[in-house]
Amino acid sequence: MPCNSTIMVYPPLWHRLYSVWYRHVRVYTRHLISNGFPPFLEPLIFLGGIGLGMVRYVTSMDGMPYLQFLGTGLPLTAAMYTSAFECSYGTWVRMEYEHVYDGMLAAPLTAGNLMIGEILFAGTKGAFFSFAVITVVGLFHVIPFPVSYLAVSVGFLTGVMFACLSLFVTSFVKNMNHFNFYMTGLLSPMFFFSGVVFPIQNLPKALWPVAEVFPLTHAVRLARAIALTRYSVNLLWDLLYIVVFCLIVGFFAVRRLRRKLIN
């Protein structure tokens, strides 16, 4: 008897993940000037404002010029914000308004493939934004150049880390306005209390464990050590934290969003 059942044949996993990543890259580069120019302009404005104002009062921080201290942290905050926006507002719009995922799931892709592809694309954007900031501050001799480009790898890890966190948050959100709590209540404190604008040792000792819980703290410490070639065994703890954070939070984020997409 003839069999009318259709068996879905899936391409290799790497090809499925690449197809999701490539789709997002094509959409992003469609407006390359408007999307790619601001990452180079924003650090220039920020450093200009700090250089003209605050540096007159704060000349050094943690044994280095303050602009250098700040310049080694800014690439990671750029990676944090861009990946957080991509996998919160961006994912929500693609899922709830544009229904992009409905069409993609009609292809030989699983919901898990979609979310992992999202994470990889957000990591790529994190690396690109880190590259842009490092380029600008490096050209002004704020940080060692070009050795600081090695910190772009940490920008990728930071993008992946905050993509996992943002997707996890997205899995709970019922209204897009709820992301305001995430951006203001979690990301903004990380910017100030993760060693970007001042060392966490300047915080009250009671807040040191809180700062160590923040994922951005470990990314900033790792990138700053790479940019300034200040390596130590303790950096392995920061790397381990980032890897474990991505695996655990990413697992639950993909799991929850898989159910949401299928339902």
C-alpha positions, -999 to +999 in steps of 0.1 A: +000+000+000+013+035-008+022+056+022+010+092+022+030+102+053+057+129+047+089+127+067+106+160+073+143+158+065+163+183+084+196+197+071+227+195+093+224+214+126+251+239+116+233+247+084+200+254+102+217+277+127+236+294+100+204+300+080+188+318+109+219+338+116+223+347+079+187+358+076+192+383+105+225+395+090+208+402+056+180+422+073+205+441+094+228+450+065+200+460+043+203+495+060+240+492+066+247+530+070+219+537+095+226+505+114+264+505+112+274+541+116+260+549+151+282+523+169+312+543+157+296+577+166+283+570+201+316+563+218+331+594+201+303+615+217+306+598+250+344+601+253+342+637+240+317+646+268+338+628+295+371+642+282+358+678+281+342+676+315+348+648+340+385+642+333+393+676+347+382+663+381+390+626+378+424+621+363+431+584+372+412+553+383+425+520+395+461+529+386+454+541+350+442+573+333+404+575+338+397+576+300+417+544+297+397+528+325+365+539+309+375+530+274+382+494+283+347+490+298+326+508+271+330+481+244+312+456+267+284+479+276+278+485+239+277+447+234+253+444+264+228+469+252+227+459+216+222+422+223+197+430+250+176+451+227+179+426+199+166+397+220+140+416+239+122+442+217+135+427+185+125+391+193+091+403+206+084+422+174+094+393+152+073+369+173+041+390+181+038+416+154+057+405+122+051+368+128+085+361+112+089+329+132+057+315+118+071+315+083+105+303+095+090+273+113+074+262+080+110+255+068+130+225+081+138+244+113+129+237+149+119+264+175+152+256+193+171+263+161+155+297+158+164+307+193+199+295+192+203+313+158+190+345+176+216+341+203+244+337+178+233+367+158+231+388+190+266+376+199+278+387+164+262+422+169+279+423+203+313+416+187+306+443+160+296+469+185+327+461+206+349+464+175+334+498+167+340+512+202+375+497+204+383+513+170+372+547+180+389+548+214+420+531+200+424+558+172+424+584+200+452+564+218+429+559+248+436+522+250+465+501+236+460+496+199+456+471+181+461+446+209+427+457+223+410+441+194+415+408+212+387+420+235+363+417+206+360+380+215+347+390+249+322+413+231+309+382+214+306+363+247+289+393+262+264+395+234+256+358+238+253+361+275+228+390+274+210+374+245+203+344+267+192+366+296+170+388+273+153+358+257+147+344+292+130+377+301+111+377+269+096+343+276+078+359+306+067+392+291+030+397+283+033+433+271+062+450+253+061+478+278+072+454+305+107+455+289+111+489+306+115+472+339+143+450+325+161+479+308+158+503+337+158+479+366+186+456+356+207+468+327+211+504+340+224+493+374+248+469+357+263+498+337+271+517+370+279+489+394+299+464+372+332+481+371+327+502+340+327+537+354+345+529+387+360+498+403+336+477+423+361+479+452+348+515+456+314+502+465+305+494+501+318+459+509+282+447+515+275+453+478+306+434+465+288+401+463+259+418+444+284+432+418+299+397+414+265+383+406+261+408+377+272+391+345+286+424+331+312+425+359+330+394+347+329+405+310+344+439+318+371+424+340+381+399+314+381+425+285+400+450+305+427+424+314+430+414+277+431+450+264+458+460+290+476+426+289+471+421+327+465+384+328+459+364+360+446+330+371+415+347+386+403+355+350+395+318+346+367+323+372+353+351+350+354+330+319+338+301+337+311+323+350+303+335+315+302+300+300+280+285+328+257+315+327+252+311+290+245+274+293+221+275+322+201+307+313+202+299+276+188+264+282+158+277+301+153+306+277+152+283+247+131+258+265+104+283+275+103+301+241+101+268+223+069+261+241+056+296+234+064+293+197+048+259+193+017+268+213 
